[in-house]
Amino acid sequence: MALVNSGIYDMNQYLGSVYFIPNYQREYSWEEEQLEDFWDDLILSSTNEIREHFFGQIVIHKDEQNGNTKYIIDGQQRTITTVILLSVFKKEFDKIYEQDKAFNKPRYNSDDIISKHIGREDELHLTLGELDREYFKEYIQLGEPANKKETKESHERIRYAYYYFVDRLSEEINSFLDLKSKFERLNILYKTLIDKFKVLYMEATDLNEAFIIFETLNARGKELETSDLLKNYILSRSTNVNNALNKWNLMISSLDGLDTTKYIRHFWNSREKFTREKALYKRITSLLQSSGAYSCDDFLVKLSDISPYYNDIACPDNCVKYSDSKLIKHLTALKMMKASTFYPVILAMQQANKYDESAISNVLEVIEVLAFRNFAICNKTANSAEVYFADLAKDIYNNQIPDVDAICAKIRTEMVDDKEFQTSFSTLKSKNKELIRYIFRRIHKYLDPNQQEINVDNNVVHIEHIMPIDNTQWNIDETIHDEYLWRLGNLALLAQKLNAKIKAKPFAEKKEEYKKSIIKPNDKLLEYDAWNSKTIESRQQELSELAIKIWAK
């Protein structure tokens, strides 16, 4: 039987052993919200009415092949935080002792904390993973951190937790004037932590069984992301943990702050059966266990290799891998429209190793048209395309679609028809300034493809409300003004120096400045003698007829 020890332990009993945190575990992650919950539970439990407090479960892998070393599989955040608090307790006990050395009772508690819970330098009771090990040892277990912000995030969270508890404990005991009362309150809180806080302790000699327990239970602390679970699973089964950890960290670095779980899901949906996030962990681990097509190491290598491309797709303003200007322009437009369901398609093309940047750009051009027609204009739910794009990506990855033309043809079948698109466009009312700029820049380019593109600097080119926001000089009914102010037909792009001159002036005066504009859609404004709701509708209808040609299926 692999499960060799289990039971309800108080913290005094639990922290009496020596534990290690594997290198593949995530860094310390608790922030103020979790610290506050912990502290509130401690204060509440310190009352006589509460006999005990359940502090969650602890899952331990007892490695018999490595001298019965105990590794924390689940519960590391709670354990680290408890040791941080105990270190603060030790400091406060010592402070009381130093204030009145004749009152020597606190010294017993300080020594007790060291011997029973923290350990001494030659045998600390908790050893963290490589990234935080030395910092935690030097500044929590053997000393105290400087009261200034650390540059490394996990070190800063450790330091912050330490001083959070310093502040809370000081507030709690400094309300008492005499040392004896301070000591008694401090001792009550300490005893509450080590005696009343209980954990469900489970110790297994088989790593797989420890992980089964870990995956089944929910931790009390900051909830683990799917990516954290997968990291633990993959690294624990890697043939070389250090190499695997380096690969994982390289992937995280390439993603540069993007959501790791979303990336893994998009990657998965680019080559396997469509899966939603809730089922992602189970689906991936099932395949890794049952299929000869993947090993954990191979899967991690593929994840790491594709991650820089994912970053370019999601953040085209700072591309590392892609250099084609048209490709980047399409990605930028899609980002403006907040489109992301197409990501698996591009990831699949990247993995197929048969498509260059020009081919990917051609596909992105069609996806941009779909996103604009379906989502930006016709308000179709983007999630409705998620399954379709994932299925398409899988076919691309498995080489079941012959070429780029076939990919584009399949995407076009999902576009709304011209009638629905034009109807929605002709009534479009939007305060999305980026979308408005995008539309008029595309119309400008279509009307005069040889002319220089409109300056993309929003400080140079403004959005002009022909019927102005301030309508005091226009004498327009407020209902009409509210209804038509943000209609596309009432909007234009105009150079800042021209826009600044006209602002809320009457239409006849505005036309004199429109004559000076080099932005082609503004030419048509000169044909109107007056500006009202009917002319706004008429102009928007004309724009919709252009849109059918520009964003053609």
N, C-alpha and C positions, 0 to 999 in steps of 0.2 A: 504494500500500500504506500503510494508516494506521499500522501498527506500524513505527516508524522506528528504534527502537533497543532492543536487548535484550542481555542477557549476565549473567555472574556478576561482580558488583562487590564489592570489599572496602569497608568503611565509609569508608576514606580517600578512595576514588574517588567513592563515592556522595555523601558529604557535601561534596564539592568544588563542587557546583552550588548554585544558589539555588532554594528551593522555597516554595510557598504551600499552605496548607490551606484549601479552600473553606469558606465560611460554613455550608454545609449539612451539613458533616461533624459528627459528634458531638463533644462536648467530651472533654478528656483523661479517661480512665476507668480507667487501670491502678491497681491497689491492691497491697497487700503481697504477695499470692500471686504475681502476675505479676512484681513487682520481685524477689522472692526467686528465682524461676526464672531471670530474667535474670542476677542476680548469681552464682548457682551455676554457670551456664554459663560466665560469664567466668572464675571461679576455676578451674574444671576445664580450660578451654581454655588457661589460662596455663601449663600444664605442657608440657614438651617433647614428650610423647607424642602430643598432639593437634595436627594440622597446621592444621585450619580448622574453623570452626563455621558451619553453615548457619542464618541468622537470618531465614529466610522470604523472601517476595516483596515487591517494591515495584512498584506500578502507578502510572504518571505520565501525566497528560494534558498534552501540550505544546500550549498554545493558540496557534496561529499567528495568530489574529485579534487576539491581545492581546500582541503583542511577544514571542511564543514563551515566555510565562510558563509555568512548570512547576507544575502542581497535583497534590498527592498524593491519589490516589484510594484506594489501599490501602497501608497501612504507616505511617499517621500516628502510631499509638500507639508503635510501635517507634522511629520517628524522633524523636519528642518525648522519649522516655525516654533515648535515646542522647545527645541534646543536653544533657539535664539532667545525665547522668553526666559528660559532657565538661566541663560547667561546674564540677562538683565536682573533676574532675581538675585543672583550671586553678587552682582555689583551693588544692589541696594542693601543686601545684608551686610556686606563689607563696609558700606558707607555708614550705616548705623553703628557698627562696631568701632570704626575709627573715631566717630564723634564722642564715644564714651567707652573707652577700652575696659573700664571696670564692668561694663554691661556685656559680658562675654558670651552670652547665650547665642547671639546671631552667628558667631564664628562656627558653631557646630553646624548650622544650616548651610553655610557657605561651603564648608568641607564636604558636607553630605551631597550637595549638588554636584561637586566635582567628582567625587568618588563613585556615586551611584548613577549619574545621568550624563555628565559631559565626558568624564574620563580625563586622564592626564596625557601629556605629550607622547609618552611611549605607547599608550593604548587608549586612543580616543574612542568613545562609544559610537560615533557616527563619522564616517568618511564619505565625503561627497564625490561626485564624478570629477573628472580631470579638470574641467573648465572652471569650477568653483572651489575645488578642494583646498588649495593653499590659502585663498582669501578667507574662506570660512574658518579654517584652522587658526590662522594668525589673528583675525579680527573678531571672531565670535567665541571660539572655544578657548583660546589662550590670551586674548586681549580684547580690545574694543575698537571699532572703526572710527576713523576721523569723521567729524560732523560736517562733512562737505560731500557734494554729489560725486558719485563715481561715474567714470565714462562707460564702463561695461554695464549693460542693462541688468544682467542677473546680479552682479555685485551691488549695483545701486538698489535693487529690490531687497537684497539681504540687509544692506546698510539702513534702508528706509524702515524695514520691519524692526530692526534693533531700536532705532530712535523713536519709532512709534510706541513701542512698549516702554521705553524709558520715560516718555512723556506721560503715558497713561498711568504707570505705576507711581510716578512722582505726584501726579494729581490725586491719586487715591490715598496715599499715605501722608502727604503733607497737610492734609486737613486736620491731622492730629498734632498737638503741640509737643507732647513729651515723647521721648525715645521709646519708652515701653509700649505706649499705644501704637506708635508707628510700627514697631517690631511685631506686635500682635496682629495688626491688620495685614502686614506683609506676609507673616507666617500662615495666616488663614488662607490667603490667596495661593500661596505656594502649596500648601497641603491640599487645597481644592484641586489644583492642577494634577498633582501626582497621585491623589487618592480617589477623587471623584470622577475624573475623566477616564472613561473606559473605552477600550478598543476590542473589536473582534479580531483576534490574532489567528492567522492561518499560515502554517509553515509546511512547505512541500519540498521533497528532495528531487522531484522531477520538474524540470523547468517548464515543460509543456503543460503540466497540470497546474503549476503556479500561474501560467498565463491564462489558462481556461478560467480559473477562479477570478483573476484580474479582469478579464473581458466580460465576465458575467455580472460583476458587481458595479455599482455606481459609487465613485468617490465623493466624499462630502465637499472637498475643496473645489478649487477652480476647475470647472468641467474640462475633461480632456477632449481636445479636438480629434476628429477622425485621423488627421495627419499625425498626431502624437501617438495614437494607438498603433498606426501602421509603422511609424518609426520604431517603436518598441518591438513590434512583432518582427519586422524585417531584420533589424540589427541583432536581435536575440538569436536569429537563425542564420546569421551570416557566417561564412567560413573564416572571415577576417573582420572582426568588429571594428578595428581602427580604420581600415580602408573603407569599410561601409560608412562609418561615421563621417569620414572625410568627404565621401561622395554626397552624403545627405547634407552636410554643411555647405558644400559647393552648390548644391541645388538651391538651398535657402538663400545663399548669397546671390545667385543668378536671379531669383525671384524678386529680390530687393524690396521686401516688404509686402508683396502681394500675398493674398490668402493661399496658404499651402494646400489646404483641403480642397479648395476650388480648383487649383491647378491639377491636383492628382485626379479629381473627378473628370475634368476636361480631358486629361491625358487618357484616362481609362475609357472614356466615351469616344475617343478617337480611334479605338482599335478593338473594343470588346462590346458586349451587349449593353445597351443603354441602362444606366443605373443612377438612381437618385442618391443623394448624400446619405440618407438614413441607412441604406443597405450597402453602401460602398465598402466599408471595412469587411463585412462578412463576405461579400462577393470576391474581393481581392484575395483575402486570406484563403478562401475555399479553393480558388484557382491555384494559388501558390502551393497549396498542400497536395492537390490532386493531379495537376497537369505537369507533364514533362516539358512543356513549352517554356515554362518560366522556372527559374530559381530565384530566391530572394535577392541574390547578388545581381543577377542579370536584370531583374525588374528595376532595381535601384539604379543601375548604370543607365538604363533607358530613360528613367525619370530624370536623372541628372543631366543627361545629354540634351534633352529636348527643352529643359527649363529656360535657357536663354532666349529661345525662339518665342516661348510663351510670354516672356517679359516684353519682347518687342511687339507682339500682337496686342498686348494689353496697354503698353506704354510707348506708343510709336513716336512720341516727341523726343525719345532718347534711345533710339535703336542701336543695338550692338552688333547684331547678326545681319539684319537686312539693310541694303543700301539703295535699292531701286526707288527712285523718287516717286513714281506713280504708286507703287505698292504702299509706301509710307503714307501717301496722301489718302489712299482709300482707307487705311487703318485709322488715320486721324479722323476722317469723316465718321467712321463707324463708332469710334470712341465718343465723339460728340453726340451721337444718337444713343449712347449707352447700350450698344449692342454687344453681346458676349456669347449668345447661344451658338454662334458660328465657329467659335474657337476650335472645337474638335476637327472641323473640316480642314483648317489650315495645318493643325498639328498632324493630321493624317497624311496630308500632302508632303509635309516635311519629312515624315518617317518613311514615305514610300520610295524616297531616293531616286525619283524619276522626273521631278518637277523643279525647274529653276525659278528664280524670282519673277521673271516675266510671266510664267505660267500661273504662279500664285497670284500675281497682280491681276491677271485677267479674271480669275475666279473671284477675287475680292471686289472687283468692279461690279460684277453681277450681284454679289451679296450686298453691296452698298445700295444698289437700286432696290433690292428686295426690302432691306431694312427701312429705307426711306418711304417706299410705297406702303408697305404693310404696317410698320410700327409707328414711324414719325407722323405720317399723314392719316392713315386709316385707323390708327389706334388699335390694331390687332395686338393681342397679348403676345409678348416676345416668347413666353414659355411655350406657346403653341408650336413654335418652330424647333424647340429643343430636341424633341425625339426625332424629328425629321433630319435635322443636321447630324445628330449622332449616328443614325442609320446610314446616312450618306457617307459620313466619315469612315465608318466601318467598311463599307464597300470600297472606298478609295484605298484604305489601308490593305485590304485583302486583294487589291488589284482586280476588282470585279467591274470597274468602270474604265474604259479603254484610254480616254484622253481628256484634256481640258474642255474641249467642246461638249463632250458628253456630261461632264460635271456641271457646266454652265446651263445646259439644257434642262437638267434635273432641277436646278435651283429655280429656273424661270417658271417651272410648273407650279411652284408654291406662291408665286406673286398674285396679288389681287388683280382683277381685270381692269382694263382701262376706264370703264364706266364708273366703277366704284372709286377708283383712284382720283379721277377728274372731279367727281362730285364732292369728295372730301376735300380736295385741294381748293376748289372754288369757294368753299365756306370756311377755310382754315382761319382760326383765330388763336394766336399763340403769343405768349410773353417770353418764350424761349429765345433769347437773343442770339445764341450761337446757331440755332436752327434757322433763324431769319437771315443771318449773315450768310450761312451756307447756301440757302436757296438763291439769294440774289447774286452771289458770286458765281454760282453755276449758270444762272440765266445770262449774266454778263458774258461769261466765257462762250456760251452757245451763240449769242447774238453777234459776237465779234471775236472769233477764235484767234485771230492774228494780233489782237490788241493785248497790251500788257495786262496781266491779272490785277485785280483789285488788291490794294495793300491790305495785308492781314492784320496790321496793327490797329486794334480797336480804338486807340487814342487818335488815330489819323482819320479813320473812316467811321462815322457814326450812323446809328439807325435814326432815320428821319420819320417822324409822324407828320404826314401831309396835313391832315386834320390834327392840330396840335393837342398836346396834353392840356395845356392852358388854352381854353377856347373862349376866353373873354372877348376877343376881337372877332369871333366867328359867329356868335349868336346862334348856336346850335342847341337843339333840345338835349337835355342831359341823358335821356334814355337812348337817343341816337348816338350821342357821344360815347357812352359806356359800351354800347353794342359794337361800334365800328372802329374804336380807337386802335385796337390791336388786331384788326383784320389785316391779312396780308396785303390786300389791295390798297390799304391806307399807309403802307410802309415803303420805305426805300432806303438805299444806302447813299450817303452823301459825305463828301469830304468835310472834315471838322471845320475848316475855315469858312466854308459855305454855309454849313448848318448853323454855325454860331451867329450868322448875320440875320437869319430869317426866323428861327424859333417859332413864335406864336403869331407871326405876321399873316395877313390875309393871303389867300391863294394867289392872287394876281401878282403880288410882290415876290412870293416864293418862286414863281415861274421864272422870274428874271435871273435868279441864282441857279435854277435847274439847267438853264441854257449853258451855263459854264461847266457843268459836270461832264466828265468823260465816262461815267458809268452808264453803259448802254441802256439798261431798262428805264432810265430816267428820261430818255428821249420821248417816250410815249406820253409822259406827263404834260409835255408842251402842247399836245393836241386837245387837251381839255380846256373849256372856257370857264367851268365852275367845278367846285369840289363838294360833293355831298354823298349821301348813302348810295344813291343810284350809280354815281360815277365810280365809287369804291367797288361796288359789285361788278360793274362792267370791266374795270381794270383787272379785278381778280379773276374773272372769267377768261380774259385774255392771257393772264399768267398761267392759268390751268391748262390752256391749249398748248402753251410752250412746254409745260411740265410733262405732258404726255410724250413729247418728242425727246426731251432731255433725259428723262428717267424711263426710257422705253423698255418694254419686256424683251 
